[in-house]
């Protein structure tokens, strides 16, 4: 797979995540999945350039991004479970009512 093809794929994955955030503003789980798609698009971009330039630094950054994405998913889902137990819904419209 050439660099141009992999950059096109990463751009399409990133745009799918961006469109997912734009279209699904009411469901917080879909927003979190769209953020994950955006991070995966960035990872694919970093890995493509890392292989193309024969440099290991892009792969190290991709590993850090995967770590941050896993932590974001775990913490985000934990907050959602707690919020769902308190309110009974996970709509974004009602999250603005949270006080803390």
Secondary structure, 3 states (H helix, E strand, C coil): CCHHHHHHHHHHHHHHHHHHHHHCCCEHHHHHHHHHHHHHHHHHHHHHHHHHHCCCHHHHHHHHHHHHHHHHHHHHHHHHHHHHHHHCCCEHHHHCCCCC
